[in-house]
Amino acid sequence: MMANLGIRLTPEMLAEALDMAHVCTLCKSPNAPIKALFVPPEGVSQRIGAPEGKLRLLTYALCESCFQLPGVSDLVETEILKRLGVQ
């Protein structure tokens, strides 16, 4: 299910945001080639500065090795929330 972001996210905006992620979120390897978006769990967007009713999307990168880790999505979520100080 797609969330209503309140803005139209154009392909250009998405490409620009993803291009800003360079370092692997898990191992800190530079020039990580895999780019992705993290959508925080319900209620977290407002705790990290999004207006009420809006989402705060976060870009991140992974190296090929970390991308292959079992449970990589959970590992990324845990790391991002830890960095944001909400876990």
N, C-alpha and C positions, 0 to 999 in steps of 0.2 A: 504494500500500500504506500503510495506516495504522499508525503506530507505537504501541506500548503505552506510554502515558505514566505508568501507575501510578496515575492519578487519573481520575475522571470529569470531563471538561470540559463543564460545562453550558452551554447557550446564554447564560445570564445571565453566567456567568464570562467567556465569550468576548466578549460585547458590552461588558462593563466594561473588559476589557483593550484592546480595539480603540478604545474611546472615549478612552483616555489618549493615543493618538498624534494629534498636532495639526500638527506642523511637517513639511514635506516633507523626506524623507530626503536627497534629491539637491540641491535648490536652496535649502532652508531657508525657503521661502515659508510664512507662517503660515496656519493654518486649512485645511490640505490635506484635501480631502474624501474621498479614497480611502484606505481602511484595509486593512491586510493583516497576515498572520503570516509570519514568516521562520523556517524550520526550518533550523538550522545543518547544515552537512555533517557526516558521521559523524566522531566524535571531538572535535568542537569544543565540544559542550555541556559536557563535563567540563572543558575548558580555561577555560570561563567560569563555572564554579561549580555545575553540575548534578551531583547524585550519580551514581555509576557506574550505568549501565543506564537512566538517565532522560534526557529531552530538556529543553533549555531553549528554549522558544519565545519569540520576540521580536516585538513588534508594531511596525509602522511605518506611516507615512502618505506619500502622494504627492499632489502637485498634478496637475491635469488635464494640464498641459503635459508634465511629466516622465513621466506615465503613458503618453503617446503616443510616447516615445522608442524607437527601435529597440534591442532588447536590454536593455530596462528591468530585467528580472529579474537579469541578470548585473551591471548597474550597481549595483542595490540590494545584491546579495550582496557585491560588492567594497567598497562604502561601509560596510556594517555590519561586515564583518570587519576593515576598516581601523580603524574606531572602537573595536572591541573589542581591537585590538592583536594579532590572531591571523593577520594576513596580512603 
